[in-house]
């Protein structure tokens, strides 16, 4: 994004809690329906709730970061203490975003396997679980790259400590690979269900509803693709509160 605005603070607040509120409402409705209507609580619900909680914590961290200066140029932040806090939350918040993304996708994988039931073939299971495991490993690697970019981690926001940092290209390429794979998984999760939903013994209305529901992964894929493009600024640690703000918007 071009440097055409004063700061991203207001937009960060709006996106974090506009979507955060939606997460709370939809996840609460899901849990209520599964627990009290169908009485079929499962592991997919656990992972979705964990993903929702992680998303809300992420929004909270982004909010705290924005209140300290995330979304502004570093030279516009009023004091060294506020700058240190802003950088800290700028770095920690994406860890919760990655946790939320991974957990919610694990939930979808479990849901798909449960939906296929006895119609699931061995290659279906190997394909889905293979995608799931690789997703978890790549996102875990991305989290390590964020938190261990410098050693100790706190050296990223507290330069009074003795520390060293890795080559920014390692973090950049590692994050690009993880984010690109996540976008691919989102696209697969939108398309793959259509290969078996039409064969399920349910009403046409239910089939259309399920296809529409799973197709929502396309939205996540688009957001992730935009984030992949914005990761070109991932190595801009000299003004991280500004350059990471658009990335923060899209991972949120």
PyMOL commands that set and color helices and strands:
alter all, ss='L'
color gray80, all
select helices_A, chain A and resi 9-37+43-68+74-76+80-119+122-147+153-156+168-191+194-197+204-215+217-233+237-243+245-251
alter helices_A, ss='H'
color red, helices_A
select strands_A, chain A and resi 150-151+164-165
alter strands_A, ss='S'
color yellow, strands_A
deselect
rebuild
show_as cartoon
